[in-house]
Amino acid sequence: MTETAPAVDTTGSERSRRSWREFVSSSGIDTRLLGMVVALAVIWIGFNALSGGKFITSRNLWNLSVQSVSIGIMATGMVFIIVTRNIDLSVGSLLGFLGYTMALVQTDGRISVLGLNLTIDSLKDNPWYTWIIALAVGLILGALVGLLQGSLVAYVGVPAFIVTLGGYLAWRGLIFRTGGKQGQTLAPLDETFRYLGGAPERSLGDWKTWIVAGLVCAGIVSSIVMARRRRQRHDLVVRSLSMDVGFAIAGCVAVVVGIWLVAVKYASPTTGEPVGIAYPVLILIGVTLMMTYLARRRRFGRYIFAYGGNPEAAELGGIN
């Protein structure tokens, strides 16, 4: 006598998987971005468990947000380089060299680059415009270095790996060459310039931070509304109104909770008042928005993605 095992009903699980795929497809969620967010959340939870609950704290997250600004700003530019099938190994060394140069302008009132020793006597008294000159020197010098390395790659035909590897060694070597063999701190820096470095005493504070949160929420809602109208105008598939409302509410809630946890809940060690968002984080947000607009809304960004996808087709299409 044989017994037959009862059939396993798999229709329920298949139906749930199908409904999830349909939801993701209809909502327009970027599954790759969602996967990275989930992976980041898992890593944070793991670090928090290993540190005994010290990782996911307002103080640590605030410090991480400030310390990640320089890397985040560099990453926005590196996206364009990587999309065009190139690489830049010198970006870290160049950042250190430019930082050293700007600090030298503020402390000694001189510019020391490639044997050039230009002394600006008026800066020795630390006037109010010292930080402006320091920033201008850093931006101009960085643009010239980028122009030099980019020209070698684009017009001379030297591979980006070779050019930027040389830059990696050269700019780091210049720091040791002009700074001497003994490491030392260059101080004091201009008070206004120090706002760019971020410190609990040099942040937005409580109410200004909530104004920024309101502006971010307004930007989220307006972007969803404009995207919906744009798709309707071109007769494309539009998400349901309830789904758009849900995404707007979820985005605003995430912004409010995140800012409260990271910036407002963290009290200053000296004053005890809420610290708020640091100025470098605002700079990162502004640079990210500008680069996103350049990549998605301007012809320059379209050309970059076209060249990265197929250089031969882009050249035949008239892209220089």
N, C-alpha and C positions, 0 to 999 in steps of 0.2 A: 504494500500500500504506500503510495507516494503522497506527500503533502506539498501543495503549492504555496509558495510565499506570497503574501498579499502584495499587490502592486503598490509601488510608492508613487504617491501623487506629487508630480513635479510641476504641475501647472501653476501652483501658487507662487513658487520661487521664480519660475520663468516670467510670470506676469509681473512680479515686483521688479525684476531686472529690466524688463521691457519698459515699464512705466518710468523707472529711474532714467533710462537712456532717453526716452521721449522728453522727460522734463529737462534734462541737460541740453538736449538738442533745441528745444523750443525756447529755452531761457537765454541761450547764447553764452553760457558760462564757458570760460576758457579752462578746459580740463587740465592743461599743463600748469597753469597758474594755481588752480585749485589743489593740484597735487603738491606743488611746492609749499603752499600755505599749510597743508596738512602735515607735510614732513617737518616744516619749521615748528609747528605746534608740538609734534611728537618729540623733537629735539629739546625744546624748551621744557617740556614736562619731565623728560629724562634728566636734564641738568638740574632742575628744581628738586627732583627726588634725590639725586646724588649729593646735592649741596645742603640737604636738610631744610629745604624751603627758603633758601637765601637767594636763589636766582630770580624768581618771579617776585621781586619786590620793587616798590616805586623808586627807591634810591638806585638800585642796580640797573633797572630799565632806563632810567633817566640818563645815567652815565653811559650806557650802551648807545642811546640815541645820539648823544653828543660825539662820542668817539667814532661812530660809524659815518659821520657826515663827510669827512674827507674821502673815505672809500666810496661812499655813495655818489658824490659828485664826479669822481674819476670814472666810476662805472657808467654814468650816463654818456660820457664821451667815448668810452671803450666799446659801447654797443655799436656805434657807427663803424669803428675800426674792425671789429670782429665780423660784422655783417658783410663788409667788403672783402672778407677772406684775408685779413691782415692781422697783425698782432703788434702790441707795443710793450716791450719789456722795460722800457726806461721810465715809465710813468711814475713809479715809486721814487726812484732816484731824483727825477726832475722835481717832484713835489718837495723833497727834502732840500734840494738846492735852492729852489725859489723861496722856501720858508726861511732858510739861512740868509739869503740875500735881503729879504724884507726886514728881518730882524736886525741885520747889520745897518740898514738905512736908519732905523729908529734909534739904535744905541750909539753908533759912531758917526752917523750922518754921512756915510760914504757908500759907494757902490764899487764892489770889487769883483769883476767878472773878466775872465780870460786876460789877465794882465792889466785890465783897465782899473785904475784906482781914482775914482772921481769923488771928491769930497765936497759936500754941500754944507758950507759953514753955518747957514741959517738954521739947519736942522739940529745943530748941537744944543741949542737952547730949548728943544722940544716944543716948537710952536703947535698951534691947534691943527694945522694942516699936515702934520708929519705922517699921520696914518694914510692920508690920501696919496701922498707921494709914494709911500711904501707899497700901497696897493697898486698904483699905476706902474711902478717899476716891476712888480711881480707879474702883472698881467701882460705888460709889453714884452718882457723877457720870455715869458712862457709862450706867447704867440710867435715870437721870432724863432724859438727853438722848435716849435711845432711846424713852422713854415720850412725851416731848414730840413728837418727829418722827413716831412711829407714830400718836399721837392725831390729829395734823393730817391724816394720810393716811386713817386708818380712819374717823374720826368727823366731821371737818370736810369731808372730800372733796377736799382739795388733792392734786393729782397728786404721786406720790413723786418724780418728776424735779425738780419745782419746789422741794419741801421740802428735799430732800437737796442740791440745788444751792445753796440758801441756806445750809444747814449747812456745805457745803464751803467757802464763802467766810467764814462767820462764825467757825467754829472755828479756821481758819487765821489769820484776822485777829486773833483774841484772843491767839494766841501772840505775834504782833508787838506787839500793844497792851500786853500785860502784861510782855513780856520786853524791851522796848526795841528800838531800831533796830539796835544792834550785837549780832551773834551772839556767844554765849559759852557755855562749857561749865559746866553745873551740877554741881559736885563739892565734896566727896566724897559718894558715896551710901552707904547702909547696907550693911555687909558681907553680911548675909543677903539683902538685896534684890538684890545683884549676882549671886547664884546664878541668879536668874531670867533674867539676860542671857546667861549661858553664856560660859565661858572654859575653856581647857584645864586650868587649875588648879582649876576649880569644876565637876567632872564626877563621874560615878559611880566611875570607875576600872575596874580589870580584872574582879575577881570579882563585883562587884555588877552589872556589865553582863551577865555570863554568866547570872546569876540572872534578870535581865529577859528574856534570850533564852529561857531555859527556860520562863518564865511565858508568853511569847508563843507558843511551840511548843505548850504545853499548851492554850492558848486556841484555837489552830487545830484541834488534834485534837478537843477537846471540842465546838467549834462544828460540825464535820463529823459527829460522832456524834449530837449533838442534832438536827441537821437531818435526818439519816437516820431517826432514831426518830420525828420529827414527821411526816415523809411516810408512814412505815409506819402510824402511828396513824390517819391520815386516808385511808388506802388510795390514796395517790398513787403515781405512777411513781417507783421508787427506782433510783438508779444501782447498778451492780454493785459488789460489795465490793472487788474489785481496783482499780476506778477511785477509790473513796474512799480506799483505802490509798495509792494513788499520789499523789493530791492532797495528802494529809497529809504524806507524805514530801517531796514537792516543796516544799511551803510551809515546812516546818521547815528544809530544806536552804537555801532562799533566805534565811530569817531568819538562820541561823547564818553563812552566807557574807557576807551584807550587813553584819551587825554586826561581824564580824571585819575586813572590808575598811574600813569607815567609822570604827569606834570603837576597836577593840582594836589594830589595826595602827598607828594613828596614835599616835606617842609624844609626850609633852609636851615642848615646847622647853626647859623649865627643869629638869625632873626626869628626863626620859628614860623615864618609866614610861608604860604604855598609858593613854590619856586616858579611854576609855570613852564611854558615852552622856552627852550634856549634859542637865542638868535641864530646860531648855526643851523639848527633844524629848519627854521624858516627859510634860510638861504637854500638848503637842500630841496625843500618843497618848491621854491621858485625855479630853481635850475631844472628840476625834474619836469615841471609843467612846461617850461620853455622848450626843452629838448623833445618832449612828447609832441608838442605842437609842431616843431620843426620836422619831426619824423613822419607825422601822419597828415599834416595839413599843408605842407609846403612842397614845392617841386623838388627842392634839394633832397628831402627825405625819400621821395619816390625814386629819384635817381639812384640813391645809395642802395635801396632795397632791390631795385632792378639790376644794378651791377652785381650785387652779391648773389642774386639768384642765377644769373647767366651773363657773365661779362661779354661774351661774344655777341649775344643777342642785343644787349644794351648798347654796345658800340655800333652795331648795324642799325639800331634804332635812332642814332644821332646823339647819344649821350657821350659827352667828352669825359 
